[in-house]
Amino acid sequence: MSPLTLGVLYGVVTIVVMCSGMPIAFALGVVATGFMYFFMPESSLDTITQNVYEEIASITLLSIPLFILKGAAIGKSPAGKDLYSAIHAWLNKVPGGLGIANVFACALFAAMAGSSPATCSAIGSAGIPEMRRRGYSPGFAAGIIAAGGTLGILLPPSITMILYAVAAEQSLGRLFLAGIGPGVLLVLLFAGYAVYRARKEYRLAHAVYSAGGAKSAYLDDEHFTLAQKVEMLPRVLPFLILLIGVMVALYGGLATPSETAGLGALLALVLIAVVYRIYKPREIAPFLSSTIKESGMLLLIIGMSLLYSYVMSYLHISQSAAQWVVDLHLSKWLLLAVILGMVIVLGFFLPPVSIILMTAPIILPPLKAAGFDLIWFGIVMTVVMEMGLIHPPVGLNLFVIKNIAPDIALGDVIKGTIPFLALMFLAVLLLCMFPGIATLLPDLLMGAK
């Protein structure tokens, strides 16, 4: 059977098994094992355990459970609410300040937790009720949190970037640095839209009130004294110190990514013990339990995805697919557009982890041959996968928002995210036009490649 026929069969069987409702990790493992049984030497079945172990026995992947523990310690403590409250107090006089506060809170929390769902849950549980209490429309309130949460896979430390670094064999340090510029760009775009939308809703509320209608909470004047603002800072500063400390350790050459993850997890546990008096075993148990569950699930997906990719490579499916793409002789930018379009479609059904590990063997060789910087592409791909987190049918953040704000209709949540999808698309265009947004910082700090 030709590699092309095998590839089509491989893809069809994968889709059928996934549509059966089987968990992603098991679906990939079943498909890979089945094709090993029918199309590879019988002895290959004896190497399944060894292959999976060797793939996940990586010092880089070791950082994933440690970063998850760091995120769990912060996400399941009152840190998110305190962070949001402090930023809200300092920005409340800025037009659309409450929306901007939520964007900034999501960005800072994402940089500490490294998880999109954790960011949505921690900031959204405080931010959405507050925005609605202040008159913000439900869709706008939900959309800004859902979009802000996506920053968790772009701003370092990002678990998604760790996996891309492994799959693409690129420097994790350079990749983390490359995510900072685009992350700041998205924060500014989201904050700008928050100001525009808040002013629009304010004018509408004012017009309704002037015409004799009900007075919206938008028109209420909330005031924080300087003493109240300063009082909120001590609970936020330790976590900013944690963020800065981790970044200095990583980029100052004081620690490897795995050592930095361990340092971050340890510091996070120390800080919640000092700041929130959370140190008893029964209080820490939920953090450890959450870390074990999420790490186990993620590492199982990684192991099965890499086995799946190994089978693709052994059967020459990935090589043939990559060669087929090259043989199309597409222009450089058309090739990029086709590949990103494929990533968008996969984002309808799959999480970023699976997309990276399943597509890397196919898409990276043609992109490298076309002259694209794989660090830059990793950032662009991450932004595109961010879009997948907030568009249906499987946008994970949509369901996180629905869970923390069940009275907001799913349709309103989706409508609220559409402007942010457009802003992410704009960010991708800007990255293509000005690649230095991603590459300048790693080149300055680590030297040009």
C-alpha positions in Angstrom: 0.0 0.0 0.0 1.4 3.4 -1.0 2.2 6.0 1.7 -0.5 8.3 0.2 -3.2 5.6 0.6 -1.9 4.7 4.1 -2.0 8.4 5.0 -5.6 8.9 3.9 -6.6 5.7 5.7 -4.7 6.8 8.8 -6.5 10.2 8.8 -10.0 8.7 8.2 -9.6 6.1 11.0 -8.3 8.8 13.4 -11.4 11.0 12.7 -13.8 8.0 13.1 -12.2 6.9 16.4 -12.2 10.5 17.8 -15.8 11.0 16.8 -16.7 7.9 18.8 -16.3 9.9 21.9 -13.1 8.1 23.1 -10.7 10.4 25.0 -8.1 11.9 22.8 -5.1 10.1 24.4 -6.8 6.7 24.0 -8.0 7.4 20.5 -4.5 8.3 19.3 -3.0 5.2 21.1 -5.6 2.9 19.6 -5.1 4.1 16.1 -1.3 4.0 16.4 -1.4 0.5 17.9 -3.8 -0.7 15.3 -1.6 0.4 12.4 1.4 -1.0 14.1 -0.4 -4.4 14.2 -1.5 -4.4 10.6 1.2 -2.5 8.7 4.4 -2.8 10.8 6.5 -5.8 11.8 5.0 -7.9 14.6 8.0 -7.2 16.9 7.1 -3.5 16.8 4.2 -4.1 19.2 6.8 -5.2 21.8 8.3 -1.7 21.7 5.2 0.4 22.4 5.9 0.8 26.1 9.5 1.6 25.4 8.7 4.1 22.7 6.1 6.0 24.8 8.5 6.0 27.8 11.4 7.3 25.7 9.3 10.0 24.2 8.1 11.5 27.5 11.3 10.8 29.4 12.5 14.3 28.5 14.1 16.8 30.9 12.2 19.5 29.1 8.8 17.8 29.6 9.7 17.4 33.3 8.9 21.1 33.6 5.3 20.6 32.7 4.0 19.1 36.0 6.1 21.7 37.9 4.6 24.6 36.0 1.1 23.1 36.5 1.8 22.9 40.3 2.8 26.5 40.2 -0.4 27.4 38.4 -2.6 25.3 40.6 -1.1 27.0 43.8 -1.9 30.4 42.4 -5.2 29.6 40.6 -6.8 27.8 43.5 -5.9 30.4 46.1 -7.4 33.9 46.4 -4.5 35.3 44.3 -6.5 35.8 41.2 -9.2 37.8 42.9 -6.7 40.0 44.7 -4.7 40.6 41.6 -7.9 41.6 39.7 -9.2 43.8 42.6 -5.9 45.8 42.8 -5.7 46.5 39.1 -9.4 47.5 39.0 -8.8 49.9 41.8 -5.9 51.6 40.1 -7.6 51.8 36.6 -11.2 52.6 37.6 -10.9 56.2 36.5 -9.7 55.2 33.0 -12.4 55.0 30.3 -13.2 51.3 30.1 -10.9 50.8 33.0 -12.7 47.8 34.3 -12.3 46.0 31.0 -8.7 47.0 30.8 -8.2 45.7 34.4 -9.6 42.3 33.3 -7.2 42.2 30.3 -4.2 43.1 32.4 -5.2 40.7 35.2 -5.6 37.9 32.7 -2.1 38.7 31.2 -0.4 38.8 34.6 -2.2 35.7 35.9 -1.5 33.8 32.6 2.2 34.7 33.0 2.2 33.2 36.5 0.0 30.2 35.9 0.8 29.2 32.2 -2.8 27.8 31.8 -5.6 29.2 29.7 -8.5 27.5 31.6 -7.0 28.4 35.0 -6.7 32.1 33.9 -10.3 32.2 32.7 -11.6 30.6 35.9 -9.5 32.6 38.4 -10.1 36.0 36.8 -13.5 35.4 35.4 -15.0 34.3 38.7 -14.3 37.7 40.0 -14.3 39.8 36.9 -17.5 38.8 35.1 -19.8 39.4 38.1 -18.1 42.8 38.7 -18.4 43.9 35.0 -22.0 42.9 34.9 -22.7 44.7 38.2 -21.1 47.8 36.6 -23.4 47.6 33.6 -21.2 45.8 31.1 -23.2 43.6 28.7 -23.0 39.9 29.4 -21.5 39.0 26.0 -18.8 41.7 26.3 -17.9 40.6 29.9 -17.7 37.0 28.9 -15.8 37.7 25.7 -13.0 39.8 27.3 -12.3 37.1 29.9 -12.4 34.2 27.3 -10.0 36.1 25.1 -7.8 37.2 27.9 -7.5 33.6 29.1 -6.0 32.6 25.8 -2.9 34.5 26.8 -2.1 31.6 29.0 -0.6 29.6 26.1 1.3 32.5 24.6 3.0 34.3 27.6 5.8 32.4 29.2 5.8 30.0 30.9 3.5 28.3 28.4 3.0 24.5 28.4 2.0 24.7 24.7 5.4 26.3 23.9 7.2 23.6 25.9 5.6 21.0 23.6 6.4 23.0 20.5 10.0 23.4 21.5 10.2 19.6 21.9 8.4 18.8 18.6 10.4 21.4 16.6 13.7 20.8 18.4 14.0 24.6 19.1 15.4 26.5 22.1 12.7 26.8 24.8 14.3 30.0 26.1 14.2 31.7 22.7 10.6 30.6 22.3 9.6 32.0 25.7 11.2 35.3 24.9 9.6 35.4 21.4 6.2 35.1 23.0 6.5 38.3 25.1 6.3 40.8 22.2 3.2 39.3 20.6 1.7 38.8 24.1 2.1 42.5 24.8 0.6 43.3 21.3 -2.5 41.2 22.1 -2.9 42.8 25.5 -2.8 46.3 23.9 -5.3 45.3 21.2 -7.6 43.7 23.7 -7.3 46.8 26.0 -7.9 49.2 23.1 -11.1 47.3 22.2 -12.2 47.3 25.8 -12.0 51.1 25.8 -13.9 51.4 22.5 -16.6 49.0 23.5 -17.0 50.5 27.1 -17.3 54.0 25.7 -19.9 52.8 23.2 -22.0 51.0 25.9 -21.6 54.1 28.2 -22.9 56.4 25.5 -25.9 54.1 24.9 -26.6 53.9 28.6 -26.4 57.7 28.9 -28.8 58.2 26.0 -31.3 55.8 27.5 -31.1 57.5 30.9 -31.4 61.0 29.2 -34.5 59.8 27.4 -36.1 59.0 30.7 -35.1 55.3 30.9 -33.6 53.4 33.7 -30.2 54.5 35.0 -27.5 51.9 34.1 -24.8 51.0 36.6 -22.4 52.3 33.9 -23.3 55.8 35.0 -22.5 55.2 38.7 -19.3 56.8 39.9 -17.1 54.5 41.9 -14.2 56.0 43.8 -11.1 54.5 45.5 -9.0 56.6 47.8 -5.2 56.5 47.5 -5.1 54.7 50.9 -7.4 51.9 49.5 -5.3 51.6 46.4 -2.1 51.3 48.4 -3.7 48.9 50.8 -4.3 46.4 48.0 -0.7 46.3 46.7 1.0 44.1 49.4 -1.1 41.1 48.3 -0.1 41.6 44.6 3.6 42.5 44.9 4.7 39.0 46.1 3.3 37.4 43.0 4.9 40.0 40.7 8.2 39.2 42.5 7.5 35.5 41.8 7.0 36.3 38.1 10.1 38.5 37.9 12.2 36.0 39.9 11.3 33.1 37.6 12.1 35.1 34.5 15.4 36.3 35.9 16.4 32.7 36.8 15.5 31.4 33.4 16.9 34.2 31.1 19.8 35.1 33.4 21.2 31.6 32.9 20.8 30.8 36.6 18.6 27.8 36.0 17.4 25.5 33.2 13.7 25.5 32.3 13.0 22.5 34.4 14.9 23.9 37.4 13.0 27.2 36.9 9.7 25.3 36.9 10.7 23.7 40.2 11.8 27.0 41.6 8.5 28.7 40.5 6.4 25.9 42.1 8.3 26.1 45.4 8.1 29.9 45.5 4.4 29.8 44.7 3.7 27.4 47.6 5.8 29.5 49.9 4.0 32.7 48.9 0.5 31.3 49.4 1.7 30.1 52.8 3.0 33.5 53.8 0.3 35.7 52.2 -2.8 33.6 52.6 -1.8 31.3 55.5 -2.4 28.2 53.3 0.1 25.6 54.5 -1.8 22.8 56.2 -1.7 19.4 54.4 -5.5 19.4 53.9 -5.3 22.9 52.4 -2.5 22.0 50.0 -4.0 18.7 49.0 -6.3 20.2 46.3 -3.3 21.8 44.6 -1.4 18.5 44.5 -4.5 16.5 43.4 -5.3 19.0 40.6 -1.6 18.9 39.5 -1.6 15.1 39.4 -4.8 14.9 37.4 -3.9 17.5 34.9 -0.3 16.3 34.5 -1.4 12.7 34.2 -3.9 13.6 31.5 -1.5 15.9 29.6 1.5 13.5 29.7 -0.7 10.6 28.5 -1.8 12.7 25.6 1.8 13.7 24.9 3.0 10.0 25.0 0.2 8.8 22.8 0.6 11.7 20.4 4.3 11.0 20.0 3.6 7.3 19.5 1.1 8.4 16.8 3.7 10.6 15.2 6.3 7.8 15.4 3.9 5.4 13.4 3.3 8.2 10.9 7.1 8.5 10.4 7.8 4.8 10.3 5.1 4.3 7.6 6.5 7.3 5.7 3.2 9.1 6.0 4.6 12.3 7.4 7.5 12.4 5.0 5.3 11.8 2.0 2.8 14.4 3.2 5.6 16.9 3.6 7.0 16.1 0.2 3.6 16.4 -1.3 3.2 19.9 0.2 6.7 20.8 -1.2 5.8 19.4 -4.6 2.8 21.8 -4.9 5.4 24.5 -5.4 3.3 27.0 -3.5 4.7 30.5 -2.9 6.2 31.0 0.5 3.2 33.0 1.9 0.6 30.8 0.3 2.2 27.8 1.9 2.0 29.5 5.3 -1.6 30.4 4.7 -2.6 26.8 3.7 -0.8 25.4 6.8 -2.4 28.0 9.2 -5.8 27.3 7.6 -5.3 23.6 8.4 -4.4 24.5 12.0 -7.6 26.6 12.3 -9.7 23.7 11.0 -8.0 21.3 13.5 -8.7 23.8 16.2 -12.4 23.1 15.7 -11.9 19.7 17.2 -8.5 19.3 18.9 -6.7 21.1 21.8 -3.3 22.8 21.0 -1.3 20.0 22.6 -2.6 17.4 20.0 -2.4 19.8 17.1 1.3 20.5 17.7 2.4 16.9 18.2 0.3 15.5 15.3 1.2 18.1 12.7 4.8 19.0 13.5 6.3 16.1 11.5 4.3 17.2 8.4 4.3 21.0 8.5 7.7 21.9 9.9 10.0 20.5 7.1 8.3 22.4 4.3 8.2 25.6 6.3 11.9 25.3 7.1 12.7 24.6 3.5 10.7 27.7 2.5 13.0 29.8 4.8 10.6 30.5 7.7 12.1 30.9 11.2 10.6 28.1 13.2 10.7 30.2 16.4 8.7 32.9 14.7 6.3 30.3 13.2 5.8 28.7 16.6 4.5 32.1 17.9 2.3 32.6 14.9 0.9 29.0 15.3 0.3 29.6 19.0 -1.8 32.8 18.2 -3.8 30.8 15.7 -4.3 28.0 18.2 -5.4 30.7 20.7 -8.2 31.5 18.3 -9.2 27.8 18.6 -9.8 28.2 22.3 -12.6 30.7 21.8 -14.4 29.6 18.7 -16.9 26.8 18.4 -17.5 23.9 18.4 -14.8 22.9 20.9 -13.5 26.2 22.1 -12.4 25.2 25.6 -12.6 28.7 27.1 -16.2 29.1 25.9 -17.2 26.2 28.2 -15.0 27.4 31.1 -16.9 30.8 30.9 -20.2 29.0 30.6 -19.3 27.0 33.8 -18.4 30.1 35.9 -21.3 32.2 34.5 -24.1 29.7 33.7 -26.8 32.4 33.3 -25.0 33.9 30.2 -26.3 32.2 27.1 -23.6 30.3 25.1 -24.7 32.3 22.0 -23.9 35.5 23.9 -20.5 34.2 24.9 -19.7 33.3 21.3 -20.8 36.7 20.0 -18.7 38.4 22.7 -15.6 36.6 21.5 -16.0 37.4 17.7 -14.3 40.9 17.9 -11.4 39.3 19.8 -11.0 36.7 17.1 -10.7 39.5 14.6 -8.0 41.2 16.8 -6.1 37.9 16.9 -6.3 37.7 13.1 -4.9 41.2 13.0 -2.1 40.2 15.3 -1.2 37.3 12.9 -1.1 39.8 10.0 1.2 42.2 12.0 3.5 39.3 12.9 3.8 38.4 9.2 4.5 42.0 8.2 6.8 42.7 11.1 8.4 39.4 12.3 10.6 41.4 14.7 7.7 41.7 17.0 8.5 38.1 18.0 12.2 37.7 17.0 13.7 41.0 18.2 13.8 40.2 22.0 15.4 36.7 21.7 17.9 38.1 19.2 18.8 40.9 21.5 19.2 38.8 24.6 20.4 35.5 23.2 22.1 36.6 20.0 20.9 36.3 16.4 20.6 32.7 15.1 
